[in-house]
Every structure is written in structure tokens, then in C-alpha cells.
Amino acid sequence: MTFPARLPIPDAVVKIATKLEAAGYETWCVGGAVRDNLLGLENHDFDLTTAAPPAEIQRLFQRTRRTKSPRFARTSVLTAGMPWSSSGCP
């Protein structure tokens, strides 16, 4: 398999990751979207994982939604009506 030099990640997702990184939190694009892009499949569900705690994500972004499970906390950043999820430790 040949890996592309760059994956087609939506600008909104890149902006979220850039803002988290600028605030000092390591951030990665993960999950099915990365897999699908490597396989050449279309995908609109991009997830980020970050070292930023949920409270910090809520502070950095104006519109967020928080959900929690026993395994992880998920904070979705809402941009132009689209939720982009970012997961971290509870």
C-alpha cells in the first residue's frame, strides 16, 4: 500500500486540531475516517483525539456538546451545523 502525502481532511477539522495544538495539546485525527481515506473511500465522519481535557475543549470552542461513557469522554465541537468529535480521558 502506498500512503498519500496528505489525507483529504476537511478544513473545519484541521482548524479544530490547529486550535488545540496552538493551546499546547497534542491532537490526532483517528478512526474510520483515516482508514477509509487510506482505502480511497469517501468519509464525512472525522474524529480527533487530544490531550486536552473536556473542560479545556469547552473553553476553547464556543459551541460544544459533551457525552460521557465509562471508557472515555467525548466532546463534540459544532461548526456550521456539523459535529466533529474529540475524545479524551474521562
Secondary structure, DSSP 8 states (H G I E B T S, - for coil): ----SS----HHHHHHHHHHHHTT--EEEESHHHHHHHTT------EEEESS-HHHHHHH-SSEEEEE-SS-EEEEEEETTEEEEEEE--
